[in-house]
Each structure stands twice: as C-alpha cells, then as structure tokens.
Amino acid sequence: MQSAPKKIVLAYSGGLDTSVILPWLKDKYKGVKLVAFAADLGQGEGELNGIEEKAKKSGADEVVVLDLRREFVEQYCFPMLRAHAIYEQDYLLGTSIARPLIAAKQVEIARKTGADAVGHGATGKGNDQVRFELTYMALAPDLKIIAPWKDPSFELRDRESAIDYAKQKNIPIPVSKKKIYSQDRNLWHISHEGAEIEHPDAEPDWEKCLTMTVPPHKGPDESEVVEIEFDGGNPVAVNGKKLAGEALLAELNRLGGKHGVGVELLVENRLVGMKSRGVYETPGGTILYAAHKALEQICIERDTLHYKQQVALQYAKMVYNGQWFHPLREALQAFIDNTNASVSGMARVRLFKGRAQAIGAKSPNSLYDSKLASFSMEGYDVTAARGFIDLFGLPMKVAQQAKRW
C-alpha cells in the first residue's frame, strides 16, 4: 500500500473540482503540505485573477503560477499542427494537448519544492486522468500519484455534491447548479460539456455556451480574408505582421471568433470506453489547419503526403490518449518535421459564417507545375500514359479473367 504523501503538487485551475480537492486533501492527509500549481495557458484573466489568494484560502501552503502561453503554443500546439492531427475527424485536441505540459511542469515543481507526490482533479470517467498520470509515469515514476476522484473515501461523487461541499467550506466557485457546464479553456480552444449538451438529441444553447466565437449563423454578412505565413510548417505571421506564437494564435482567435469559425459539436469515443458529447470552439486553430493543409498540398510529394496522412491518425490518437512523451510519438514527430521542412510560404483563408476556406497558397518550394497540370498535351508523351495504365491495371485484368475460367 502506498504511504501517505508529505507534500503534494496539485494541478490547480481554480475551478470546481480542484477548489474542493484542496481542503479535502488537508482533511484526508493530516499534516500534508499542498502546492497549488496554476498554468497560464491563455485561459483568460477572469480565471486567473486572484487565483493565488483563492488557493491559499482553500488550503494551499504554496502557490505557483507560471505563464506557459508561448511554450504551449510553440512547443505543443505547433508540432501538433505540423502533424495535422485531428481525432475522429473533428476534434482538434485542445484539452488533450494541454495536459502533458501541465503535468510536466508539476514534475519540475515537485523537484524544486521537495514534494513527494503530484495530484490532479480529473475524474475516473474521463480522459484527463490518463493524460496526467501517463506523463507523471514517463517523467517521474518515483513520485506518488494522488487522484481523489478515484479514492473510495472521496465522498463527492458528482458536481452537485461538490458545489455543496464548496459552500460548506466557503470556497468561491465559478459555477452553480443552474449553470453547470464543465469548461476547459486555453489559447487553442474552449470545450463545453454537461447540461443539455449531454443529450445527443438536443441542440446546445449556443448563446449560453459559446465563449470564443459568435454562433456561426450570426457572423458578419461580409467575408474576410486572412493571410498566414509559414516557415518550416510553423505559422510566423498574420496579414504580413510577424508575431510570436501566442500573439499569432490570439489574433486568429479574434478573427475566427468574429466569424463563428471553429465551432464543433461532436460525440467522441473516450479512451476509457464510453462516448461523450461536447461543444468545442477552436477558431484560430481551425484557420491554421486550413492554411497549413493548403501549403502541404503544394509542397509535399504525393506518396509522402499520403503516408503522412496515415501517420496523422496515429499521432492524433496518441495525443488524445495522453501519450505525448511516448517514444513512438517522438519518432513520428521526427518524420513529420522532416516532411514539413519544405512547408514554407503563404496561404490565404476566407472566413465567413463559420467556415474557414483556404482560397490560395504560394511557396518557393511548390511542386505545382502549371504546365503539367493544364489540359494542354503539348510536350506530353501520351504513349507513356497508355503503357502506365496497361501495367497498373494488369492485376485487376488478370483477376477478372480468372473468374471467367
């Protein structure tokens, strides 16, 4: 049996789950020291204002707040963008990609503060528990893992009881029983779960849940074109202005949000087995994926691009499953980055009522040959095409003949 922890670094958001967990841990482990770690991933000042004071009032002995916006965007989101990873055709992995960074920083803080344990507030039904704990295991297998929602003695079995517990402990929380969406926000996206969204036959209350974007049908009646410049698969400028990763993404979020871009409603298959339904807003990420795709189409050779598309499926699954620090993900990244070395240039994307449509791209590394692509046969050996088709179709021809014998 695992011995009681002496000092825990808790991934702390200031939301409902981690707010009630701090005092609960104090009650559970007498004399334990608690370090509340809050990661600024671009969730907005509203969530971070006063978070240190709140954490201490809730039971934290130490509070660490780190601005990780640039690291998050440039070292996590952009590598995922280069992979063009999408889970189950629609999900751009906004929550999934954030958890390994948070967990990795927890490990760093544990080493600096002498903590012997790390903890999180993810439930036993979701994906985040896996993402946090796989990262802990990969980077610090010696640290104890504290996960209250999987502790049989944890009496708070749902969000309603957690709200009641918070009131008993005089802990301010950003939700109520009337508005009980579970939300996760960072620079890449915001997700919404709970309430009417949990019912697959019901349309979400868009006005209540959408935060980064307007409802797509309420976007402006005039479209807008945005130009994005890439260097080696990484976005580096918007409309001619060079920007650091976090500023670039924030600007695209603003533009995309104005036009209702990046709103997805989907039922996904969780790693632990059940299906869940959520609303996801990823305005800037959706624009980047459209622009990146347009450049890849002209810069990457056919067989390599087709194989990369297969790799993207495996990569997306590994990100979703919390395997960011898995050797295979790192090996796939090496292949992806090699393919993206030539993905430089500019792509234009038109934004209009929820849609981000790539309308043009140019690159000094373009493989697109206008003469070859045209309908003109001038200088083209048509006899080579005849022989190619004869040989390419030979297996089908032989198989069909065999059926007749």
C-alpha positions as CSV (number, residue, x, y, z in Angstrom):
1,M,0.0,0.0,0.0
2,Q,1.2,3.5,-0.9
3,S,2.4,5.5,2.1
4,A,0.7,8.9,2.8
5,P,2.2,11.8,0.9
6,K,4.1,14.5,2.8
7,K,3.9,17.2,0.1
8,I,1.7,17.3,-3.0
9,V,1.9,19.4,-6.1
10,L,-1.7,19.7,-7.3
11,A,-2.7,20.8,-10.8
12,Y,-4.9,23.7,-9.8
13,S,-7.3,25.6,-12.1
14,G,-9.4,27.4,-9.6
15,G,-12.4,25.5,-11.0
16,L,-14.9,23.4,-9.1
17,D,-13.0,20.2,-8.9
18,T,-9.6,21.4,-7.8
19,S,-11.2,24.0,-5.5
20,V,-12.9,21.4,-3.3
21,I,-9.9,19.0,-3.6
22,L,-7.5,21.3,-1.7
23,P,-9.5,21.3,1.6
24,W,-10.4,17.6,1.1
25,L,-6.7,16.7,0.9
26,K,-6.0,18.6,4.1
27,D,-8.7,16.5,5.8
28,K,-7.5,13.3,4.3
29,Y,-3.8,13.5,4.9
30,K,-3.2,15.2,8.3
31,G,-0.2,17.5,8.2
32,V,0.3,17.3,4.4
33,K,1.7,20.3,2.6
34,L,0.0,21.4,-0.5
35,V,1.5,23.3,-3.5
36,A,-1.2,24.6,-5.9
37,F,0.2,24.9,-9.4
38,A,-1.8,27.0,-11.9
39,A,-0.6,27.1,-15.5
40,D,-1.5,30.1,-17.6
41,L,-2.2,28.6,-21.0
42,G,-4.2,31.6,-22.2
43,Q,-7.5,30.8,-20.4
44,G,-8.0,34.5,-19.7
45,E,-7.6,36.9,-16.8
46,G,-11.0,36.0,-15.5
47,E,-9.9,32.5,-14.5
48,L,-6.5,33.6,-13.1
49,N,-7.4,36.8,-11.3
50,G,-7.0,36.3,-7.6
51,I,-6.1,32.6,-8.0
52,E,-3.2,32.8,-5.5
53,E,-5.4,34.2,-2.7
54,K,-8.2,31.8,-3.6
55,A,-5.8,28.8,-3.5
56,K,-4.4,29.8,-0.1
57,K,-7.9,30.3,1.3
58,S,-8.8,26.8,0.1
59,G,-5.9,25.2,1.9
60,A,-2.7,25.6,-0.2
61,D,0.5,26.2,1.6
62,E,2.3,27.4,-1.5
63,V,1.1,28.7,-4.9
64,V,3.0,28.6,-8.1
65,V,1.6,30.4,-11.2
66,L,3.5,30.1,-14.5
67,D,2.9,31.8,-17.8
68,L,3.3,29.0,-20.2
69,R,1.5,30.5,-23.2
70,R,4.4,30.7,-25.6
71,E,5.7,27.2,-24.7
72,F,2.2,25.8,-25.0
73,V,1.6,27.2,-28.5
74,E,5.1,26.8,-30.0
75,Q,6.2,23.5,-28.4
76,Y,2.9,21.7,-28.2
77,C,0.3,23.2,-30.5
78,F,2.5,23.9,-33.4
79,P,4.1,20.4,-33.5
80,M,0.6,19.0,-33.5
81,L,-0.3,21.4,-36.3
82,R,2.6,20.2,-38.4
83,A,1.3,16.7,-37.9
84,H,-2.2,17.9,-39.0
85,A,-3.6,15.7,-36.2
86,I,-7.4,15.5,-35.8
87,Y,-9.1,13.0,-33.6
88,E,-12.2,11.3,-35.1
89,Q,-12.3,13.7,-38.0
90,D,-13.4,16.8,-36.0
91,Y,-11.6,17.3,-32.7
92,L,-8.6,19.5,-32.8
93,L,-7.3,18.2,-29.4
94,G,-7.4,21.4,-27.4
95,T,-7.7,19.8,-24.0
96,S,-5.6,16.8,-24.9
97,I,-2.5,18.8,-25.9
98,A,-2.5,20.9,-22.8
99,R,-2.4,18.2,-20.2
100,P,1.1,16.8,-20.8
101,L,2.6,20.3,-20.4
102,I,0.8,20.9,-17.2
103,A,1.8,17.5,-15.8
104,A,5.4,18.0,-16.9
105,K,5.6,21.3,-15.1
106,Q,4.1,19.7,-12.0
107,V,7.0,17.3,-12.0
108,E,9.5,20.2,-12.3
109,I,7.9,22.0,-9.4
110,A,7.9,18.8,-7.3
111,R,11.6,18.5,-7.8
112,K,12.2,22.2,-6.9
113,T,9.9,22.1,-3.8
114,G,10.9,18.7,-2.5
115,A,7.4,17.3,-3.0
116,D,7.0,13.5,-3.0
117,A,3.6,13.5,-4.8
118,V,1.7,15.0,-7.7
119,G,-2.0,15.2,-8.0
120,H,-4.9,16.2,-10.3
121,G,-8.6,16.7,-10.1
122,A,-9.7,14.6,-13.1
123,T,-12.5,12.2,-12.6
124,G,-12.3,8.4,-13.0
125,K,-14.5,8.6,-16.1
126,G,-12.6,11.0,-18.3
127,N,-9.5,11.1,-20.4
128,D,-7.6,13.7,-18.4
129,Q,-6.8,11.2,-15.6
130,V,-4.8,9.1,-18.1
131,R,-3.1,12.2,-19.7
132,F,-1.9,13.4,-16.3
133,E,-0.8,10.1,-15.0
134,L,0.9,8.8,-18.1
135,T,3.0,12.0,-18.1
136,Y,3.9,11.5,-14.4
137,M,4.8,7.9,-15.1
138,A,7.0,8.8,-18.0
139,L,8.9,11.7,-16.4
140,A,8.9,10.8,-12.6
141,P,7.9,7.2,-11.9
142,D,9.1,7.7,-8.3
143,L,6.5,10.3,-7.4
144,K,3.3,9.3,-5.7
145,I,0.1,10.0,-7.7
146,I,-2.8,11.4,-5.8
147,A,-6.2,11.3,-7.7
148,P,-9.0,11.9,-5.2
149,W,-11.9,11.1,-7.6
150,K,-10.6,7.5,-7.7
151,D,-10.2,7.3,-4.0
152,P,-13.1,5.2,-2.5
153,S,-13.2,7.6,0.5
154,F,-13.8,10.6,-1.7
155,E,-17.4,11.4,-0.9
156,L,-18.0,14.0,-3.6
157,R,-19.5,11.8,-6.4
158,D,-20.9,14.4,-8.7
159,R,-20.7,18.2,-9.4
160,E,-23.8,18.9,-7.4
161,S,-22.3,17.5,-4.2
162,A,-19.0,19.3,-5.0
163,I,-20.9,22.6,-5.1
164,D,-22.5,21.9,-1.8
165,Y,-19.1,21.0,-0.3
166,A,-17.6,24.2,-1.6
167,K,-20.3,26.2,0.1
168,Q,-19.7,24.4,3.4
169,K,-16.0,25.3,3.2
170,N,-16.8,28.9,2.0
171,I,-14.9,28.4,-1.3
172,P,-15.9,30.7,-4.1
173,I,-16.6,28.7,-7.4
174,P,-17.4,29.8,-10.9
175,V,-20.4,27.5,-11.4
176,S,-23.9,26.9,-9.9
177,K,-26.5,24.2,-10.1
178,K,-28.3,26.3,-12.7
179,K,-25.3,26.8,-15.0
180,I,-23.3,23.8,-14.7
181,Y,-21.3,23.5,-17.9
182,S,-17.9,21.9,-17.4
183,Q,-15.5,24.1,-19.4
184,D,-11.8,23.9,-20.2
185,R,-10.1,26.9,-21.9
186,N,-6.7,27.7,-23.3
187,L,-5.3,29.6,-26.2
188,W,-6.0,26.8,-28.6
189,H,-9.7,26.2,-27.7
190,I,-12.5,26.0,-25.2
191,S,-14.6,22.9,-24.5
192,H,-18.1,22.7,-23.1
193,E,-19.7,19.6,-21.5
194,G,-22.7,19.0,-19.3
195,A,-26.3,20.2,-19.0
196,E,-28.2,19.9,-22.3
197,I,-25.0,19.1,-24.2
198,E,-25.0,15.7,-22.7
199,H,-28.3,14.8,-24.5
200,P,-27.4,13.6,-28.1
201,D,-30.8,14.6,-29.5
202,A,-30.7,18.1,-28.2
203,E,-29.2,21.2,-29.8
204,P,-26.9,23.1,-27.4
205,D,-27.9,26.5,-26.2
206,W,-25.4,28.3,-28.3
207,E,-25.9,31.7,-26.7
208,K,-25.1,30.4,-23.3
209,C,-22.2,28.1,-24.0
210,L,-20.2,29.8,-26.9
211,T,-17.4,31.9,-25.5
212,M,-14.7,32.5,-28.0
213,T,-16.9,32.7,-31.1
214,V,-20.3,34.1,-32.1
215,P,-22.8,31.5,-33.3
216,P,-21.8,30.8,-36.9
217,H,-25.2,32.0,-38.3
218,K,-24.7,35.3,-36.6
219,G,-21.3,36.1,-38.2
220,P,-20.9,39.2,-40.3
221,D,-22.6,39.2,-43.7
222,E,-19.2,40.2,-45.3
223,S,-16.4,37.7,-45.5
224,E,-12.9,38.4,-44.5
225,V,-9.6,37.0,-46.0
226,V,-6.6,36.4,-43.7
227,E,-3.1,35.7,-44.9
228,I,-0.9,33.4,-42.9
229,E,2.8,33.0,-43.5
230,F,4.6,29.7,-42.6
231,D,8.2,28.7,-42.2
232,G,9.0,25.0,-42.0
233,G,5.4,24.2,-41.1
234,N,5.2,26.8,-38.3
235,P,3.0,29.9,-38.7
236,V,5.0,33.1,-38.2
237,A,2.9,36.0,-39.5
238,V,-0.7,37.1,-39.9
239,N,-1.5,39.6,-42.6
240,G,2.1,40.5,-43.0
241,K,2.8,41.1,-39.3
242,K,5.4,38.8,-37.7
243,L,4.1,37.5,-34.3
244,A,5.3,35.2,-31.5
245,G,3.2,32.0,-31.3
246,E,0.9,33.1,-28.5
247,A,0.2,36.5,-30.1
248,L,-0.4,35.0,-33.5
249,L,-2.9,32.5,-32.2
250,A,-4.7,35.1,-30.1
251,E,-5.1,37.3,-33.3
252,L,-6.5,34.3,-35.2
253,N,-8.8,33.6,-32.4
254,R,-10.1,37.1,-32.6
255,L,-10.6,37.0,-36.3
256,G,-12.1,33.5,-36.3
257,G,-14.3,34.2,-33.3
258,K,-15.8,37.2,-35.1
259,H,-16.9,35.0,-38.0
260,G,-18.1,32.0,-35.9
261,V,-15.2,29.8,-37.2
262,G,-14.2,26.6,-35.4
263,V,-17.4,25.5,-33.6
264,E,-17.8,21.8,-33.5
265,L,-20.5,19.6,-31.8
266,L,-19.4,16.0,-31.6
267,V,-19.8,12.7,-29.9
268,E,-16.4,11.3,-29.2
269,N,-15.1,7.9,-28.1
270,R,-13.2,8.4,-24.8
271,L,-10.1,6.3,-24.2
272,V,-11.8,4.7,-21.1
273,G,-14.6,3.3,-23.3
274,M,-17.8,5.5,-23.1
275,K,-18.9,8.1,-25.5
276,S,-19.2,11.7,-24.6
277,R,-20.7,14.8,-26.3
278,G,-19.2,18.2,-26.2
279,V,-19.1,21.6,-27.9
280,Y,-15.6,22.7,-29.0
281,E,-14.5,26.2,-30.1
282,T,-11.2,26.3,-31.9
283,P,-11.3,29.5,-34.1
284,G,-7.6,30.2,-34.5
285,G,-6.6,26.5,-34.7
286,T,-9.2,25.9,-37.4
287,I,-7.8,28.7,-39.5
288,L,-4.3,27.4,-39.1
289,Y,-5.3,23.9,-40.1
290,A,-6.9,25.2,-43.3
291,A,-3.9,27.3,-44.2
292,H,-1.4,24.5,-43.3
293,K,-3.3,22.0,-45.4
294,A,-3.2,24.3,-48.4
295,L,0.6,24.7,-48.2
296,E,1.2,21.0,-47.6
297,Q,-0.8,20.2,-50.7
298,I,1.6,22.1,-52.9
299,C,4.9,21.5,-51.0
300,I,4.9,17.8,-50.1
301,E,5.3,15.0,-52.7
302,R,2.3,12.7,-53.2
303,D,3.5,9.4,-51.6
304,T,5.0,11.2,-48.7
305,L,1.8,13.3,-48.2
306,H,-0.4,10.2,-48.3
307,Y,1.8,8.4,-45.8
308,K,1.8,11.4,-43.6
309,Q,-2.0,11.4,-43.5
310,Q,-1.8,7.9,-42.1
311,V,0.7,8.9,-39.6
312,A,-1.6,11.8,-38.5
313,L,-4.3,9.4,-37.5
314,Q,-1.9,7.5,-35.1
315,Y,-0.4,10.8,-33.9
316,A,-3.8,12.2,-33.1
317,K,-4.8,9.1,-31.2
318,M,-1.6,9.2,-29.1
319,V,-2.2,12.9,-28.2
320,Y,-5.8,12.1,-27.3
321,N,-4.7,9.2,-25.2
322,G,-2.1,11.2,-23.3
323,Q,1.0,9.6,-24.9
324,W,2.8,12.8,-25.7
325,F,6.0,11.6,-24.1
326,H,5.8,8.1,-25.7
327,P,8.8,7.2,-27.8
328,L,6.6,6.4,-30.7
329,R,5.1,9.9,-30.7
330,E,8.5,11.4,-30.6
331,A,9.6,9.2,-33.5
332,L,6.5,10.2,-35.5
333,Q,7.4,13.8,-34.8
334,A,10.8,13.4,-36.4
335,F,9.1,12.1,-39.6
336,I,6.5,14.9,-39.5
337,D,9.1,17.6,-39.0
338,N,11.2,16.2,-41.9
339,T,8.2,16.4,-44.2
340,N,7.4,19.9,-43.1
341,A,10.9,21.3,-43.7
342,S,9.7,22.5,-47.1
343,V,6.3,23.8,-45.9
344,S,7.1,27.5,-46.2
345,G,5.1,30.2,-47.9
346,M,1.8,32.0,-47.6
347,A,-1.8,30.8,-47.5
348,R,-5.0,32.8,-47.7
349,V,-8.1,31.8,-45.9
350,R,-11.6,33.2,-46.3
351,L,-13.7,33.5,-43.1
352,F,-17.4,33.5,-43.5
353,K,-20.2,32.4,-41.2
354,G,-18.5,29.5,-39.5
355,R,-16.3,28.5,-42.4
356,A,-12.6,28.8,-42.9
357,Q,-11.9,28.1,-46.6
358,A,-8.3,28.1,-48.0
359,I,-8.5,30.0,-51.3
360,G,-4.9,30.2,-52.3
361,A,-1.3,29.3,-51.4
362,K,2.2,30.0,-52.7
363,S,5.6,28.7,-51.8
364,P,9.1,28.9,-53.0
365,N,9.1,25.1,-52.6
366,S,5.9,24.5,-54.5
367,L,5.8,21.3,-56.6
368,Y,2.8,22.6,-58.5
369,D,3.7,22.8,-62.3
370,S,1.0,24.8,-64.2
371,K,2.1,23.4,-67.5
372,L,1.9,19.8,-66.3
373,A,-1.5,20.5,-64.7
374,S,-3.1,22.2,-67.7
375,F,-5.2,20.4,-70.3
376,S,-2.7,21.1,-73.0
377,M,-0.9,17.9,-74.3
378,E,1.9,19.9,-75.8
379,G,5.2,18.2,-75.0
380,Y,3.5,15.4,-73.1
381,D,4.1,11.8,-74.1
382,V,0.7,10.2,-74.3
383,T,2.1,6.8,-75.2
384,A,3.7,6.6,-71.8
385,A,0.3,7.1,-70.2
386,R,-1.1,4.2,-72.3
387,G,1.6,1.8,-71.1
388,F,1.3,3.0,-67.5
389,I,-2.4,2.3,-67.4
390,D,-1.9,-1.2,-69.0
391,L,0.6,-2.2,-66.3
392,F,-1.2,-0.5,-63.4
393,G,-4.4,-2.3,-64.3
394,L,-2.9,-5.7,-65.1
395,P,-3.6,-7.3,-61.7
396,M,-7.3,-6.3,-62.0
397,K,-7.5,-7.6,-65.5
398,V,-5.9,-10.9,-64.6
399,A,-8.2,-11.3,-61.6
400,Q,-11.3,-10.7,-63.7
401,Q,-10.1,-13.2,-66.3
402,A,-9.6,-15.8,-63.6
403,K,-13.2,-15.5,-62.6
404,R,-14.3,-16.5,-66.1
405,W,-12.3,-19.7,-66.2
